[in-house]
Amino acid sequence: MSSVDTNSAAEPIADTKAAKPVRPAVRIAKDFVESPLAVLGLGILLIVFVIAIFAPLIAPQNPYDLSEIRLEDSRQPPGSQRTTVPWEIDLALAIDPTIEGRTEFALGAEAPIESATLVWTPVSGEDAVAVSLTFVPSLDGLPLEPLRLDDLPRGAELDVGEKHNFRSFWTMQPADLEQFKVSSSRGLDKPFELELAIKATEGEAIMTYWLGTDGQGRDMLSAIMYGLRTSLAVGVISCFFAMVIGLSLGMVAAFFGGRIETVIMRIVDLQLSFPTILVALMLLAILGSGVEKVMLALIIVQWAYFARTARSVALVERSKEYVEAAQCLALSKARVIFRHLLPNCLPPIIVVATVQVANAIALEATLSFLGIGLPVTEPSLGLLISNGFEFMLSGRYWISMYPGLALLVMIIAINLVGDRLRDVLNPRLQR
């Protein structure tokens, strides 16, 4: 028998390595970043979250701490500065007109003047005394209000400056202090004391109001940071609890069916038949204002959206084989619903949640703008817009405009992310 050449007859060995499956999370991330607008919205949203979380650390001012607010800084335009109280010095100039004299003053560190020297000389043949006052460094170039010289002897006058119309003090310029004369028609025969008041026109800049201030003197940039913090917290927390309630009721209605489904869905239909803002207004009119009460009102008006979506998705998933297999294993109904049915119902619920977060933030802003949402002591973008609305016609646009822009950018960013998630998580839209 002839031998068979096994090498020539052998088939090529196939590559047994299977292609590595792509994880769903990786696929979702790749599909998500294909949209530049969605990536931009996600970036803006991350920045907003960072600002909201760390607002007490990065905000220039705590706008709701009364010790940091000055009413005199109210309604300042963008770019204005907050300054310290202008420094002021009061000098008591003791003069004996009968003799020549000299006095040295050591001034405090709170003013840019180190020392002053007072020299006086009686004027022979006149009831007058020549006075000279010099400062180190010089007062020239310093932003000063007109100097005030007070407590002159009765009937005394100065040869410089101007006397007040009906009060006893004189106003003068710093150059007048180098040489002036005090004279009196009644005679200067005993020592007297003059009070010299030196006050700066402006203090040292300690803070810049980049976005201006509102009617209470609060920094708008800081108020917006704190407002983002409150608006996001109210929107996210209320949406989370509304999702938990609506998702649970929707899956229970789809799984059990019958009367349970009828009762739950008729309640959902009844609530969705009323405008959301109307229901929220009625609830807050009964409950009153406050963060917890606003959250409760938002939960009540939002859970029905999640319940309807969860029921429609659960009805489709309930008829699939994995649910029947779980029931054949005699697993408890709660385990079948929350361990097997729930994970497959989450993708569309996540999309609804992103949209509802934006709606919750907008609804809270609307309620606060109407004056029945958050109280004045709680920062909120809607409340900031409401506070500045009365100043719009007077040209102080920044009090309402900048919080409105912050609210608009945040809602647009959330909607961009939600729209992209809807496209990525919907298998019918996959190419």
C-alpha positions, 0 to 999 in steps of 0.5 A: 500500500502506498503511503498517503501524504498527510501534510499535503491533504491536511486542511489549514488550521482555523484560528480558534480565537474568537473576537473579543465582545465589546462591552455595552458600556464601551459601546455606549461611550463610543456612540456618545462621543460621536456627537460633539454637541453631546460632549459639549453638553456633558462638559458644561454639565460636569463644570456646573456640578463641580461649581455647585458642589464646591461653591462654599470653597470657590465663591468669592462671598457667601451671599447669605451671610449677613456679616459679609454683605454691605447695603451700600454696595447694592446694585453695583454694575459688573466690574465694580470693586468692594473697598475697605472703609476709607481711612481717617485721622483726627489730629488735635492741634494744641496751640499756645498763641503767646509763645513759639512752639513745636509738636511732633505727632506719630500717626498710626499704621492704618493710614499712609502717613507716618508722622506730622510736625506742627509749628506755630509762631505769634504774629507781632503786632497782630492778634494772630498766630502763624501755623505750619503743618507738614506730613511725612510723607506728603499729602500730595497725590493722596485721594483725600476729601477736603480737610476740615479744621474745627474748634476755632476760638470764638471770633477766629478766622483763617486766611485760607480755605472756606468757612461753612455757611452756618457751621463753625468748621473750615474746609481747606486743601492739603497745600493750605496746611504748609502755612496759614494764619489764625486771627481773631478780633477778640484777641488770642491770649490763651491756649486753644486746640484745633481739630483737623480731620483728614479722610481718604475718598476711597478705601483699599479694593478687597473684592471685585464684583465681576457680575455686579451686585443685587438689591441687597448688596450680594455678589451676583457671581457668588449668588449664582454659584450658590443658586446652582447648588440649590437648583441642582440639589432640588432637581436631582433629589426630587427626580431620583425619588420620583423615579424610584416611586414611578419605576416601582409602580410601573413595573408592578402594574405591568407584572401583575396586570388586572385590577392592580394595573388598572388602578395604578394606571388610572391614577397616572392618567388622572395626574397627567391630565392636569398641568404640572405647574398647576398641580405644583402651585396647588400643593405649595399653596397648601404645604407652604414654602421651603426646600423640603416642600418644593421637593415633595411637590416635584416628586408628586408631579413627576412620578407619573411620567416614570410610571407610564414609561416603566409600564410600557417597557416592562410589558415588552420585557415580561413576555421574553424568555428570561422572565419565564425562565425565572418564574419556572425556577420558582423565584419570588415575584419581588426577585423576578421584578427587581433582579431580572425585570428592572435591569432591562427596563433602566435604559429608557428610564435613564433617558426620561430621568435626564429630561425630568431633571431639567424639567424639575429645575425649570419648574422650581425656578418658575415657582421661586420666580412666582414667590411660592417656591424657596424662601428668601433665605435659600439661594435659587436661580429662580429667586435671583431672577425674581429679585432683579426683575423689578430693576430691569426697566432702570437699566440694571439688567445684570441682576436678572440676566446673569442668573437667567443665562446660568439657568438656560445653559444648565438646562440646555446642557442636560437636554443635550446629554439626554437627547444623545442618551436617548439615541444611544440607548434606543436599539431601533436607532442603532445603525 
